[in-house]
């Protein structure tokens, strides 16, 4: 029925593997704007996330009028991603383990908004000693386009049974796209949508949500029978990762 017996792991970039909030916060600060804290950032709709939220919105809007200002923001965000942005603690080790594991195909399906996202992520991963060329795929999804078709296309191209396929993401749309394509979702609540929004508003099951990058790493490793790392990155008392940019 399926030509391959391999397993598939589709990773998201922003908010799941990459500390996107830290990169956006630093970009806004470079242009004299404030984006607010992570808790408020997670509660906003997409427009408000990139304009800084209701409290900061009027001042930010004045600074962003016109296409030229938006181009400057994207250019700065691209520079920050390529030179400063970080993968979350434990994620480089997880990606390395997935790449090295026999019988597992792994790659990225991302809606990253920087210039030339593939090159941006290649440079970001390289700073974490990960060769992006070792990934099996890197798909850039245009803004406003659903990931569902891209998930399905990757799986079908590789000939993998959807029951042996996994999707890691940080938004309810990632969850819905995974379910729609018959794949198992690993959803995180430390990215663009918080735990309460995911569970109460969109009814994402508690059982598939990881609150920290370390928990995501542990879930994926357990689900795919990968050995645990020798040492985990520290976690603060509030359960959030100790590392943060900005």
C-alpha positions as CSV (number, residue, x, y, z in Angstrom):
1,X,0.0,0.0,0.0
2,X,2.9,2.4,0.9
3,X,6.3,1.9,-0.8
4,X,8.2,3.1,2.3
5,X,8.3,1.7,5.9
6,X,10.1,4.8,7.1
7,X,8.7,7.4,9.5
8,X,8.3,11.1,8.9
9,X,8.7,14.1,11.1
10,X,7.6,17.5,9.8
11,X,8.9,20.4,11.9
12,X,7.7,24.0,12.1
13,X,10.2,26.8,12.4
14,X,8.8,29.9,14.0
15,X,7.6,29.4,17.6
16,X,8.3,25.6,17.6
17,X,12.0,25.1,16.8
18,X,13.0,28.8,16.5
19,X,12.6,31.5,19.2
20,X,10.6,33.7,16.8
21,X,9.3,36.0,19.5
22,X,12.9,36.9,20.6
23,X,13.8,37.7,17.0
24,X,10.7,39.8,16.4
25,X,11.2,41.6,19.7
26,X,14.7,42.5,18.7
27,X,13.6,43.6,15.2
28,X,10.9,45.9,16.6
29,X,13.3,47.4,19.1
30,X,15.8,48.2,16.3
31,X,13.1,50.4,14.7
32,X,12.1,52.0,18.0
33,X,9.0,49.9,18.6
34,X,7.8,47.7,21.5
35,X,6.1,44.4,20.9
36,X,5.1,43.7,24.6
37,X,5.7,40.5,26.5
38,X,5.3,36.9,25.3
39,X,2.1,36.3,27.3
40,X,0.3,39.2,25.5
41,X,2.0,38.4,22.2
42,X,0.4,34.9,22.3
43,X,-3.1,36.3,22.8
44,X,-3.1,38.5,19.7
45,X,-4.4,37.8,16.2
46,X,-1.7,37.6,13.5
47,X,-2.0,41.3,12.5
48,X,-1.5,42.5,16.1
49,X,1.4,40.1,16.6
50,X,3.5,41.8,14.0
51,X,2.3,45.4,14.8
52,X,2.9,45.1,18.5
53,X,-0.6,44.5,20.0
54,X,-3.4,46.8,21.1
55,X,-1.4,48.8,23.7
56,X,1.6,49.5,21.3
57,X,-0.5,49.5,18.1
58,X,-1.1,53.3,17.5
59,X,2.6,54.2,17.8
60,X,3.7,51.2,15.8
61,X,1.1,51.9,13.1
62,X,2.4,55.4,12.5
63,X,5.9,54.1,12.1
64,X,4.8,51.4,9.6
65,X,2.7,53.4,7.2
66,X,3.8,52.7,3.6
67,X,5.5,49.7,1.9
68,X,9.0,51.1,2.5
69,X,8.7,50.8,6.3
70,X,7.4,47.3,6.0
71,X,10.3,46.4,3.7
72,X,12.7,47.8,6.3
73,X,11.2,45.7,9.0
74,X,11.4,42.5,7.0
75,X,15.0,43.3,6.0
76,X,15.9,43.8,9.7
77,X,14.1,40.6,10.7
78,X,16.0,38.7,8.1
79,X,19.3,40.0,9.4
80,X,18.4,39.2,13.0
81,X,17.3,35.6,12.1
82,X,20.5,35.0,10.2
83,X,23.0,36.5,12.7
84,X,21.3,36.3,16.1
85,X,18.1,34.2,16.4
86,X,18.3,31.0,18.3
87,X,16.8,27.5,18.3
88,X,15.1,26.7,21.5
89,X,17.0,24.8,24.2
90,X,17.3,21.1,23.4
91,X,16.0,21.5,19.8
92,X,19.4,21.3,18.1
93,X,20.1,18.0,19.8
94,X,16.6,16.7,18.8
95,X,17.0,17.7,15.2
96,X,20.5,16.2,15.1
97,X,19.1,12.9,16.5
98,X,16.3,12.9,14.0
99,X,18.7,13.4,11.1
100,X,21.0,10.7,12.3
101,X,18.3,8.1,13.1
102,X,17.9,5.4,10.4
103,X,14.5,5.1,8.9
104,X,13.3,8.6,9.8
105,X,12.8,11.4,7.3
106,X,12.8,14.9,8.7
107,X,12.4,18.4,7.4
108,X,10.7,21.8,7.7
109,X,7.4,23.1,6.5
110,X,7.4,26.8,7.5
111,X,5.7,30.1,6.9
112,X,8.8,32.1,7.8
113,X,8.5,35.7,6.5
114,X,12.1,36.6,6.1
115,X,13.8,37.1,2.7
116,X,14.8,33.8,1.1
117,X,13.6,31.7,4.1
118,X,15.6,28.7,3.0
119,X,18.9,30.6,3.2
120,X,17.8,32.3,6.4
121,X,17.1,29.0,8.1
122,X,20.3,27.5,6.7
123,X,22.4,30.2,8.3
124,X,20.5,30.0,11.6
125,X,20.8,26.2,11.7
126,X,24.5,26.4,10.8
127,X,25.1,28.5,13.9
128,X,23.8,25.5,15.9
129,X,26.1,23.1,14.0
130,X,23.2,21.7,11.9
131,X,23.7,21.3,8.2
132,X,20.3,22.1,6.6
133,X,21.3,20.1,3.6
134,X,21.0,17.0,5.7
135,X,17.2,17.6,6.0
136,X,15.0,15.7,3.6
137,X,13.0,18.8,2.7
138,X,12.5,22.5,3.5
139,X,9.2,23.9,2.2
140,X,8.4,27.6,2.5
141,X,4.6,28.2,2.6
142,X,3.3,31.6,1.4
143,X,1.5,33.8,3.8
144,X,-2.2,33.1,3.9
145,X,-1.8,29.6,2.4
146,X,-2.7,26.5,4.5
147,X,-0.1,24.0,5.3
148,X,-2.4,21.0,4.8
149,X,-1.6,20.5,1.1
150,X,2.1,20.8,1.8
151,X,2.0,18.2,4.6
152,X,0.2,15.8,2.3
153,X,2.5,16.5,-0.7
154,X,5.7,15.8,1.4
155,X,4.2,12.6,2.8
156,X,3.0,11.4,-0.6
157,X,6.3,12.2,-2.3
158,X,8.2,10.1,0.2
159,X,5.6,7.3,0.1
160,X,5.1,7.1,3.9
161,X,2.1,5.8,5.7
162,X,0.3,8.7,7.5
163,X,0.1,6.5,10.6
164,X,3.9,6.7,10.7
165,X,4.0,10.5,10.2
166,X,4.2,13.3,12.8
167,X,3.8,17.1,12.7
168,X,5.3,19.5,15.2
169,X,3.7,23.0,15.4
170,X,2.8,25.8,17.7
171,X,-0.7,26.9,16.4
172,X,-4.1,25.3,16.2
173,X,-3.9,25.4,12.4
174,X,-0.9,23.1,12.6
175,X,-3.0,20.7,14.7
176,X,-5.9,20.9,12.2
177,X,-3.6,20.4,9.2
178,X,-2.0,17.4,10.9
179,X,-5.3,15.8,11.7
180,X,-6.7,16.5,8.2
181,X,-3.7,14.6,6.6
182,X,-3.9,11.7,9.0
183,X,-0.7,12.5,10.9
184,X,0.0,12.6,14.6
185,X,0.3,16.2,16.0
186,X,2.9,17.3,18.5
187,X,1.7,20.8,19.5
188,X,3.6,23.3,21.7
189,X,2.2,26.1,23.9
190,X,5.4,28.2,24.2
191,X,5.2,29.6,20.7
192,X,2.6,31.8,19.0
193,X,-0.4,30.4,20.9
194,X,-0.6,29.8,24.6
195,X,-1.9,26.7,26.4
196,X,-5.2,28.2,27.3
197,X,-5.9,29.5,23.8
198,X,-5.1,26.1,22.3
199,X,-7.2,24.0,24.7
200,X,-10.1,26.2,25.6
201,X,-10.7,28.1,22.3
202,X,-9.6,25.5,19.8
203,X,-10.1,22.3,21.8
204,X,-6.6,21.0,21.1
205,X,-6.2,17.9,23.3
206,X,-4.1,18.4,26.4
207,X,-2.4,15.1,25.6
208,X,-0.7,16.4,22.5
209,X,0.6,19.7,23.9
210,X,4.1,20.3,25.2
211,X,4.6,23.4,27.4
212,X,8.4,23.6,27.0
213,X,10.9,22.7,24.3
214,X,12.3,20.1,26.6
215,X,8.9,18.4,26.9
216,X,8.5,18.4,23.1
217,X,11.9,16.8,22.7
218,X,11.0,14.1,25.3
219,X,7.6,13.4,23.6
220,X,9.1,13.1,20.1
221,X,12.0,11.0,21.3
222,X,9.7,8.7,23.2
223,X,7.3,8.4,20.3
224,X,10.0,7.5,17.9
225,X,12.1,5.4,20.2
226,X,15.1,7.8,20.2
227,X,17.5,7.8,23.1
228,X,17.3,10.7,25.5
229,X,20.1,13.3,25.4
230,X,22.8,13.0,27.9
231,X,22.0,16.5,29.4
232,X,18.9,18.7,29.1
233,X,19.1,22.5,29.1
234,X,18.0,24.1,32.4
235,X,14.4,25.2,32.9
236,X,13.2,28.0,35.1
237,X,10.9,27.4,38.1
238,X,7.9,28.7,36.1
239,X,8.4,25.9,33.6
240,X,9.6,28.1,30.8
241,X,12.9,27.6,29.0
242,X,15.8,29.4,30.7
243,X,17.1,30.8,27.4
244,X,15.5,33.8,25.8
245,X,16.6,36.3,23.2
246,X,16.2,40.0,23.7
